[in-house]
Each structure stands twice: as structure tokens, then as C-alpha cells.
């Protein structure tokens, strides 16, 4: 997921058509993972292999889903613990009131 978080989406215009588009800077992607770029005969970064980028992004989504599940389970445990503590606090308040009433 680290690589996916470092990807920097950019907007740009094509030189030939001036059409607006979005993507990634190939040189930046190359620094993250060489497998995600193409190079020309001189070894210069030429473009992003967007079809391979899908695997990186899918891995990041799966990792986020797993984290979300763990966090959801932790929240449920904490909510149950909180409910138990609230019930205990209610009982303790009632006990304090009863002791206070007897001592008067």
C-alpha cells in the first residue's frame, strides 16, 4: 500500500490535441516501482503501464478493507465494554444514593 499512497495524480494536457487528461508522472512512478513504467531505447522513462498499476491499487484496497474490518471489530469490542461500564456506573450511582439516603 505504501506505493499506492505515494502516487501523485496530476492533470495535464496532451501536446498534440491540447485535450485535458489525468494520470501520473512516469518518472515519479519509476522511483516507486520500475515494473510500472516503460523505457525507450535510451533507457529514459517513457510512460506508465496503467494496466499494471491496477494490481498495486487493488492490493492497497484489500489492505484498507482488512484494516477497516479489524477497526470495526475493535469498535464493537469497545462499545460492548463501554455499555458494560455504563451499566456498572448506573448500579454504583444507585448504591451511592441508597447509602447516602440511609446515612441521613
N, CA and C atoms as a LAMMPS dump frame, in Angstrom:
ITEM: TIMESTEP
0
ITEM: NUMBER OF ATOMS
312
ITEM: BOX BOUNDS ff ff ff
-5.0000000000000000e+02 5.0000000000000000e+02
-5.0000000000000000e+02 5.0000000000000000e+02
-5.0000000000000000e+02 5.0000000000000000e+02
ITEM: ATOMS id mol type element x y z
1 1 1 N 0.818 -1.184 0
2 1 2 C 0 0 0
3 1 3 C 0.863 1.249 0
4 2 1 N 2.079 1.149 0.474
5 2 2 C 2.959 2.318 0.54
6 2 3 C 3.14 2.951 -0.833
7 3 1 N 3.307 2.131 -1.85
8 3 2 C 3.496 2.671 -3.205
9 3 3 C 2.247 3.406 -3.67
10 4 1 N 1.08 2.833 -3.392
11 4 2 C -0.17 3.47 -3.823
12 4 3 C -0.348 4.825 -3.157
13 5 1 N 0.046 4.927 -1.9
14 5 2 C -0.098 6.2 -1.184
15 5 3 C 0.859 7.266 -1.699
16 6 1 N 1.937 6.837 -2.322
17 6 2 C 2.918 7.795 -2.829
18 6 3 C 2.622 8.254 -4.258
19 7 1 N 1.68 7.595 -4.905
20 7 2 C 1.31 8.015 -6.26
21 7 3 C 0.665 9.397 -6.197
22 8 1 N 1.084 10.272 -7.082
23 8 2 C 0.573 11.649 -7.094
24 8 3 C -0.192 11.888 -8.397
25 9 1 N -1.53 11.871 -8.305
26 9 2 C -2.319 12.139 -9.509
27 9 3 C -2.085 13.57 -9.993
28 10 1 N -2.008 13.725 -11.3
29 10 2 C -1.82 15.06 -11.882
30 10 3 C -2.767 15.235 -13.063
31 11 1 N -3.097 16.475 -13.32
32 11 2 C -3.845 16.81 -14.518
33 11 3 C -2.864 17.366 -15.544
34 12 1 N -3.125 17.113 -16.805
35 12 2 C -2.23 17.619 -17.854
36 12 3 C -3.001 17.755 -19.158
37 13 1 N -2.354 18.365 -20.137
38 13 2 C -2.931 18.492 -21.485
39 13 3 C -1.984 17.82 -22.478
40 14 1 N -2.569 17.098 -23.429
41 14 2 C -1.785 16.463 -24.478
42 14 3 C -1.216 17.536 -25.395
43 15 1 N 0.054 17.373 -25.775
44 15 2 C 0.71 18.359 -26.646
45 15 3 C 0.018 18.47 -28.001
46 16 1 N -0.342 17.326 -28.562
47 16 2 C -0.902 17.323 -29.914
48 16 3 C -2.316 17.893 -29.972
49 17 1 N -3.163 17.467 -29.053
50 17 2 C -4.588 17.821 -29.134
51 17 3 C -5.015 18.867 -28.113
52 18 1 N -4.187 19.119 -27.141
53 18 2 C -4.497 20.026 -26.031
54 18 3 C -5.673 19.532 -25.185
55 19 1 N -6.026 18.269 -25.351
56 19 2 C -7.113 17.687 -24.568
57 19 3 C -6.651 17.48 -23.127
58 20 1 N -7.542 17.789 -22.188
59 20 2 C -7.23 17.602 -20.769
60 20 3 C -7.283 16.119 -20.425
61 21 1 N -6.404 15.71 -19.521
62 21 2 C -6.364 14.315 -19.093
63 21 3 C -5.817 14.26 -17.672
64 22 1 N -5.869 13.091 -17.066
65 22 2 C -5.301 12.876 -15.733
66 22 3 C -4.426 11.637 -15.763
67 23 1 N -3.467 11.574 -14.875
68 23 2 C -2.58 10.417 -14.812
69 23 3 C -1.527 10.623 -13.752
70 24 1 N -0.359 10.038 -13.997
71 24 2 C 0.763 10.126 -13.068
72 24 3 C 2.012 10.514 -13.843
73 25 1 N 2.949 11.133 -13.165
74 25 2 C 4.229 11.479 -13.784
75 25 3 C 5.061 10.2 -13.821
76 26 1 N 5.412 9.754 -15.006
77 26 2 C 6.098 8.47 -15.182
78 26 3 C 7.402 8.402 -14.393
79 27 1 N 8.155 9.487 -14.347
80 27 2 C 9.428 9.488 -13.609
81 27 3 C 9.194 9.264 -12.112
82 28 1 N 8.104 9.819 -11.594
83 28 2 C 7.778 9.612 -10.176
84 28 3 C 7.371 8.167 -9.925
85 29 1 N 6.607 7.603 -10.846
86 29 2 C 6.177 6.21 -10.722
87 29 3 C 7.39 5.284 -10.785
88 30 1 N 8.355 5.595 -11.649
89 30 2 C 9.568 4.773 -11.784
90 30 3 C 10.329 4.701 -10.471
91 31 1 N 10.329 5.786 -9.709
92 31 2 C 11.026 5.788 -8.417
93 31 3 C 10.355 4.849 -7.422
94 32 1 N 9.055 4.639 -7.588
95 32 2 C 8.312 3.76 -6.686
96 32 3 C 8.453 2.297 -7.074
97 33 1 N 8.359 2.028 -8.393
98 33 2 C 8.415 0.638 -8.864
99 33 3 C 8.708 0.63 -10.366
100 34 1 N 9.868 0.152 -10.722
101 34 2 C 10.303 0.109 -12.13
102 34 3 C 9.366 -0.716 -13.003
103 35 1 N 8.691 -1.687 -12.411
104 35 2 C 7.803 -2.556 -13.19
105 35 3 C 6.59 -1.816 -13.736
106 36 1 N 6.356 -0.613 -13.247
107 36 2 C 5.16 0.13 -13.632
108 36 3 C 5.4 1.15 -14.738
109 37 1 N 6.603 1.164 -15.307
110 37 2 C 6.905 2.145 -16.36
111 37 3 C 7.523 1.474 -17.581
112 38 1 N 7.448 2.188 -18.691
113 38 2 C 8.14 1.761 -19.91
114 38 3 C 9.319 2.702 -20.126
115 39 1 N 10.34 2.179 -20.787
116 39 2 C 11.527 2.982 -21.107
117 39 3 C 11.79 2.888 -22.602
118 40 1 N 12.386 3.937 -23.139
119 40 2 C 12.729 3.932 -24.565
120 40 3 C 14.091 3.269 -24.762
121 41 1 N 14.571 3.25 -25.974
122 41 2 C 15.844 2.602 -26.312
123 41 3 C 17.023 3.209 -25.561
124 42 1 N 16.906 4.469 -25.188
125 42 2 C 17.979 5.138 -24.439
126 42 3 C 17.876 4.916 -22.933
127 43 1 N 16.862 4.157 -22.518
128 43 2 C 16.689 3.888 -21.095
129 43 3 C 15.936 4.972 -20.344
130 44 1 N 15.413 5.948 -21.077
131 44 2 C 14.664 7.029 -20.437
132 44 3 C 13.229 6.586 -20.177
133 45 1 N 12.691 7.029 -19.052
134 45 2 C 11.303 6.706 -18.724
135 45 3 C 10.408 7.326 -19.787
136 46 1 N 9.507 6.497 -20.299
137 46 2 C 8.66 6.949 -21.399
138 46 3 C 7.185 7.032 -21.019
139 47 1 N 6.727 6.13 -20.171
140 47 2 C 5.306 6.14 -19.818
141 47 3 C 4.994 5.215 -18.662
142 48 1 N 3.752 5.285 -18.229
143 48 2 C 3.258 4.455 -17.123
144 48 3 C 2.508 3.263 -17.703
145 49 1 N 2.742 2.104 -17.133
146 49 2 C 1.997 0.896 -17.515
147 49 3 C 0.728 0.867 -16.652
148 50 1 N -0.286 1.582 -17.1
149 50 2 C -1.503 1.717 -16.3
150 50 3 C -2.179 0.38 -16.034
151 51 1 N -2.032 -0.587 -16.939
152 51 2 C -2.636 -1.896 -16.714
153 51 3 C -2.017 -2.59 -15.506
154 52 1 N -0.749 -2.369 -15.245
155 52 2 C -0.089 -2.973 -14.082
156 52 3 C -0.371 -2.188 -12.805
157 53 1 N -0.68 -0.945 -12.959
158 53 2 C -0.991 -0.102 -11.808
159 53 3 C -2.235 -0.614 -11.086
160 54 1 N -3.114 -1.256 -11.821
161 54 2 C -4.335 -1.81 -11.242
162 54 3 C -4.018 -2.787 -10.115
163 55 1 N -3.007 -3.614 -10.29
164 55 2 C -2.641 -4.587 -9.257
165 55 3 C -2.172 -3.887 -7.985
166 56 1 N -1.402 -2.832 -8.133
167 56 2 C -0.916 -2.075 -6.974
168 56 3 C -2.097 -1.463 -6.233
169 57 1 N -3.024 -0.886 -6.979
170 57 2 C -4.185 -0.248 -6.365
171 57 3 C -5.121 -1.275 -5.735
172 58 1 N -5.285 -2.437 -6.376
173 58 2 C -6.123 -3.493 -5.811
174 58 3 C -5.541 -3.984 -4.496
175 59 1 N -4.227 -4.128 -4.425
176 59 2 C -3.564 -4.537 -3.192
177 59 3 C -3.821 -3.517 -2.085
178 60 1 N -3.741 -2.244 -2.418
179 60 2 C -3.981 -1.186 -1.43
180 60 3 C -5.422 -1.225 -0.936
181 61 1 N -6.368 -1.439 -1.841
182 61 2 C -7.779 -1.512 -1.455
183 61 3 C -8.011 -2.703 -0.525
184 62 1 N -7.398 -3.842 -0.84
185 62 2 C -7.552 -5.027 0.006
186 62 3 C -6.97 -4.787 1.394
187 63 1 N -5.831 -4.128 1.454
188 63 2 C -5.22 -3.825 2.743
189 63 3 C -6.108 -2.876 3.546
190 64 1 N -6.666 -1.885 2.888
191 64 2 C -7.57 -0.954 3.574
192 64 3 C -8.824 -1.669 4.071
193 65 1 N -9.356 -2.589 3.275
194 65 2 C -10.54 -3.345 3.683
195 65 3 C -10.239 -4.197 4.909
196 66 1 N -9.065 -4.821 4.941
197 66 2 C -8.674 -5.628 6.1
198 66 3 C -8.536 -4.749 7.342
199 67 1 N -7.934 -3.583 7.177
200 67 2 C -7.805 -2.649 8.306
201 67 3 C -9.175 -2.206 8.801
202 68 1 N -10.065 -1.916 7.856
203 68 2 C -11.407 -1.474 8.226
204 68 3 C -12.129 -2.56 9.023
205 69 1 N -11.967 -3.801 8.611
206 69 2 C -12.603 -4.907 9.32
207 69 3 C -12.052 -5.013 10.741
208 70 1 N -10.73 -4.94 10.891
209 70 2 C -10.128 -5.004 12.222
210 70 3 C -10.588 -3.842 13.094
211 71 1 N -10.659 -2.658 12.514
212 71 2 C -11.102 -1.493 13.275
213 71 3 C -12.573 -1.628 13.665
214 72 1 N -13.384 -2.17 12.762
215 72 2 C -14.799 -2.393 13.069
216 72 3 C -14.966 -3.359 14.227
217 73 1 N -14.174 -4.426 14.236
218 73 2 C -14.224 -5.394 15.333
219 73 3 C -13.775 -4.75 16.638
220 74 1 N -12.734 -3.93 16.574
221 74 2 C -12.25 -3.238 17.774
222 74 3 C -13.312 -2.274 18.298
223 75 1 N -13.979 -1.576 17.399
224 75 2 C -15.034 -0.641 17.812
225 75 3 C -16.166 -1.392 18.502
226 76 1 N -16.555 -2.542 17.963
227 76 2 C -17.622 -3.331 18.59
228 76 3 C -17.222 -3.767 19.994
229 77 1 N -15.969 -4.207 20.162
230 77 2 C -15.499 -4.613 21.491
231 77 3 C -15.524 -3.43 22.459
232 78 1 N -15.063 -2.286 21.989
233 78 2 C -15.02 -1.095 22.838
234 78 3 C -16.437 -0.645 23.192
235 79 1 N -17.354 -0.702 22.227
236 79 2 C -18.742 -0.326 22.5
237 79 3 C -19.364 -1.257 23.535
238 80 1 N -19.081 -2.557 23.435
239 80 2 C -19.607 -3.514 24.409
240 80 3 C -19.019 -3.24 25.792
241 81 1 N -17.727 -2.972 25.838
242 81 2 C -17.071 -2.648 27.108
243 81 3 C -17.656 -1.363 27.69
244 82 1 N -17.886 -0.39 26.842
245 82 2 C -18.459 0.882 27.267
246 82 3 C -19.86 0.672 27.837
247 83 1 N -20.664 -0.151 27.172
248 83 2 C -22.019 -0.433 27.653
249 83 3 C -21.967 -1.098 29.023
250 84 1 N -21.034 -2.028 29.201
251 84 2 C -20.872 -2.686 30.5
252 84 3 C -20.472 -1.696 31.582
253 85 1 N -19.576 -0.792 31.26
254 85 2 C -19.134 0.21 32.231
255 85 3 C -20.266 1.178 32.576
256 86 1 N -21.076 1.526 31.581
257 86 2 C -22.217 2.412 31.847
258 86 3 C -23.202 1.737 32.794
259 87 1 N -23.461 0.459 32.551
260 87 2 C -24.373 -0.282 33.422
261 87 3 C -23.812 -0.348 34.839
262 88 1 N -22.52 -0.617 34.941
263 88 2 C -21.878 -0.672 36.252
264 88 3 C -21.941 0.692 36.936
265 89 1 N -21.738 1.755 36.173
266 89 2 C -21.792 3.098 36.739
267 89 3 C -23.2 3.41 37.245
268 90 1 N -24.207 2.988 36.503
269 90 2 C -25.592 3.2 36.927
270 90 3 C -25.853 2.481 38.246
271 91 1 N -25.371 1.243 38.353
272 91 2 C -25.53 0.479 39.594
273 91 3 C -24.803 1.156 40.75
274 92 1 N -23.592 1.63 40.495
275 92 2 C -22.82 2.289 41.55
276 92 3 C -23.484 3.585 41.999
277 93 1 N -24.044 4.328 41.081
278 93 2 C -24.757 5.563 41.448
279 93 3 C -25.955 5.242 42.332
280 94 1 N -26.681 4.205 41.941
281 94 2 C -27.837 3.798 42.746
282 94 3 C -27.386 3.374 44.14
283 95 1 N -26.28 2.652 44.221
284 95 2 C -25.75 2.216 45.512
285 95 3 C -25.335 3.413 46.356
286 96 1 N -24.672 4.372 45.754
287 96 2 C -24.247 5.58 46.474
288 96 3 C -25.472 6.333 46.985
289 97 1 N -26.505 6.45 46.161
290 97 2 C -27.733 7.138 46.594
291 97 3 C -28.372 6.409 47.773
292 98 1 N -28.387 5.096 47.69
293 98 2 C -29.004 4.323 48.774
294 98 3 C -28.207 4.462 50.065
295 99 1 N -26.871 4.431 49.972
296 99 2 C -26.028 4.619 51.164
297 99 3 C -26.214 6.028 51.702
298 100 1 N -26.266 6.996 50.823
299 100 2 C -26.449 8.392 51.216
300 100 3 C -27.796 8.578 51.911
301 101 1 N -28.838 7.937 51.379
302 101 2 C -30.177 8.063 51.968
303 101 3 C -30.219 7.43 53.351
304 102 1 N -29.533 6.312 53.554
305 102 2 C -29.519 5.633 54.858
306 102 3 C -28.735 6.416 55.9
307 103 1 N -27.739 7.153 55.434
308 103 2 C -26.885 7.868 56.389
309 103 3 C -27.511 9.179 56.844
310 104 1 N -28.619 9.56 56.299
311 104 2 C -29.253 10.829 56.688
312 104 3 C -30.215 10.649 57.789
